[in-house]
């Protein structure tokens, strides 16, 4: 199985039509069937709202160079065949909805009593994501990275600062309320598959697009985010889920920590929900965050559970408790309150049902306005793909 996501420029060059302007992104797929049975391509696994060739042709009916029939023939002839005969290779395009930064999709092949799935996550050619500026191999020297067990990780996370720092690298910013354990590529692919978009680098053109989106309500899914600081550097990666404008979005920042959990990378970060914009003495114009920051923490937990890649989860102390009577303030003076906990999400490569998740009995959230309780951790081997307790529950 091979797949290539086309950029807007590549699709226009290939089809001589500006497909991206109509929200269409061709994905080229090749299937090499070496089995002795026919497979069918489940197009909905690639994009549940994919465009039929006639739809694409109709969108360009005003093109004078080609008749409607010629356009339809163009897109029909280049479409991926649905049936893949035994011992054969087929290739062609699936006309998917436009994803500006990265695309994650699955290609399911179905035969009698047989299902084969291939997962892809690809950057759109030409897209400049903020994480691409980071040389992850050079972040730390080998002797700087400590490999921890679960108890050591808990102790390390509880000793981290409460918050990131703002642009002056001194003033506390948003709380460090998110920890993800897993390989960076797998984390990015999972988030993209769940509808998160990468953020672009902060440049003059992207800043103007951000301002225009805020003022005129234009949809800008990959808007850059401002730098916040941890470990002496700005975020290593940032992602977002925007609503109709950049004024309203969930967004998160991640930093790779100088520790690992049984060999797996540990990413520390913050997640908040933007609910509007406001003027600020710090940055002139900035986003206003939802003061109930624990809601965004809940959202990412549910999102990772729904992705069926979550192996274990737990909470550690470290942010510090605050409530509506005495809220904390972030870098742009937005008040927020929290139970003071960080969510720790341990990801695995294999899909996992919700009933198989292992809760780490560390600190326990008690609900809005109540201080959390501290508990001891159960035995859990993070190096095993199947966590303890699964077999017993199955029996």
Secondary structure, 3 states (H helix, E strand, C coil): CEEEECCHHHHHHHHCCCHHHHCEEEEEEEEEECCCCCEEEEHHHHCCCCECHHHHHHHCCCCCCCCHHHHHHHHHHCECCCEECCCEEEEEEEEEECCCCEEEEEEEEEECCEEEEEEEEEECCCCCEHHHHCCHHHCCCHHHCEEECHHHHHHHHHCCCCEEECCCCCCEEEECCEEEECCHHHHHHHHHHCCCEECECCCHHHHHHHHHHHHHCCCCCCCCCCCCEECCEECCEEEEEECCCCCCEEEEEEEEEEEEECCEEEEEEEEEEEEEEEEECCCEEEEEECCEHHHHHHHHHHHHHHCCCEEEEEEEECCCCEECCECEECCCCCEEEECCEEEEEEECCCCCCHHHCEEECCCECCCCCCCCECCCCCCCCCCCCCCCCHHHHHC
